[in-house]
Amino acid sequence: MGTKMNRPKGEETTGGDLTINLFGPGMTALHKVGLAGLWMTLEALDRDADAMERLRKAGGSWDRTEDSVTLRWKGKPEAFFNALFDESFRVDINGFF
């Protein structure tokens, strides 16, 4: 299990990135399937101009290669990841995908 890092109060996150590689250390078959799903979701979002605009406004972007995905965000990560989840899953008012 990972270690939670506590930031001093008032210290803001100014952006970051996360790269997930198909052949990275610890990548199990289940991780690889999950990465494939993320890769395909991002591919579909690349073709949706409205979704791309909303994600751009949330401060996010990504790169997809043959064997990795890199997610990048500006500012607090919550804005980008919340927008990414909303665009990816498109939960309706009844809570259904």
C-alpha positions as CSV (number, residue, x, y, z in Angstrom):
1,M,0.0,0.0,0.0
2,G,1.2,3.5,-0.8
3,T,2.2,6.2,1.6
4,K,0.0,9.3,1.9
5,M,2.0,12.5,1.7
6,N,0.6,15.4,3.6
7,R,1.2,18.9,2.2
8,P,1.7,21.8,4.5
9,K,-1.5,23.9,4.8
10,G,-1.7,26.5,2.1
11,E,0.6,24.7,-0.3
12,E,-1.2,24.3,-3.6
13,T,-0.6,21.7,-6.2
14,T,0.4,23.5,-9.4
15,G,0.1,20.6,-11.9
16,G,1.7,17.3,-12.6
17,D,1.7,14.3,-14.8
18,L,1.3,10.6,-14.6
19,T,2.8,8.1,-17.0
20,I,1.6,4.5,-17.1
21,N,3.6,2.1,-19.2
22,L,2.4,-1.3,-20.4
23,F,5.8,-2.9,-19.5
24,G,6.4,-0.9,-16.3
25,P,7.4,-2.6,-13.0
26,G,4.6,-4.3,-11.3
27,M,2.2,-4.3,-14.3
28,T,0.0,-7.4,-13.9
29,A,-2.3,-8.7,-16.6
30,L,-5.2,-6.9,-14.9
31,H,-3.2,-3.6,-14.9
32,K,-2.5,-4.0,-18.6
33,V,-6.2,-4.6,-19.4
34,G,-7.0,-1.4,-17.4
35,L,-4.4,0.6,-19.3
36,A,-5.9,-0.7,-22.5
37,G,-9.3,0.5,-21.4
38,L,-7.9,3.9,-20.5
39,W,-6.1,4.1,-23.8
40,M,-9.2,3.4,-25.8
41,T,-11.3,5.8,-23.7
42,L,-8.8,8.6,-24.4
43,E,-8.8,7.6,-28.1
44,A,-12.6,8.1,-28.2
45,L,-12.4,11.4,-26.3
46,D,-9.9,12.6,-28.9
47,R,-12.7,12.4,-31.5
48,D,-15.2,14.3,-29.4
49,A,-14.5,18.1,-29.8
50,D,-16.9,19.1,-27.1
51,A,-15.4,16.7,-24.5
52,M,-11.9,17.8,-25.5
53,E,-12.9,21.5,-24.9
54,R,-14.3,20.7,-21.5
55,L,-11.2,18.7,-20.5
56,R,-8.9,21.5,-21.8
57,K,-10.8,24.0,-19.7
58,A,-10.3,21.7,-16.7
59,G,-6.5,21.9,-17.3
60,G,-5.9,18.5,-18.6
61,S,-4.2,16.8,-21.6
62,W,-2.7,13.5,-22.4
63,D,-0.4,11.6,-24.8
64,R,-1.0,8.0,-26.0
65,T,1.8,5.9,-27.4
66,E,1.9,2.2,-28.4
67,D,2.7,1.2,-24.9
68,S,1.9,4.0,-22.5
69,V,-0.5,6.8,-21.5
70,T,0.7,10.1,-20.0
71,L,-1.9,12.3,-18.2
72,R,-1.0,15.9,-17.6
73,W,-2.9,18.6,-15.5
74,K,-2.5,22.2,-14.6
75,G,-3.5,23.4,-11.1
76,K,-5.2,21.0,-8.7
77,P,-5.5,17.5,-10.1
78,E,-9.1,17.2,-8.9
79,A,-10.5,19.5,-11.6
80,F,-9.0,17.5,-14.4
81,F,-9.7,14.0,-13.0
82,N,-13.3,14.9,-12.2
83,A,-13.8,16.2,-15.7
84,L,-12.1,13.1,-17.1
85,F,-14.3,10.7,-15.1
86,D,-17.4,12.7,-16.1
87,E,-16.5,12.5,-19.8
88,S,-15.4,8.9,-19.7
89,F,-18.4,7.4,-17.8
90,R,-21.2,9.9,-18.6
91,V,-23.3,9.0,-15.7
92,D,-27.0,10.1,-16.2
93,I,-29.3,11.6,-13.7
94,N,-30.3,8.1,-12.5
95,G,-26.8,7.2,-11.8
96,F,-26.4,4.8,-14.7
97,F,-23.4,4.7,-17.1
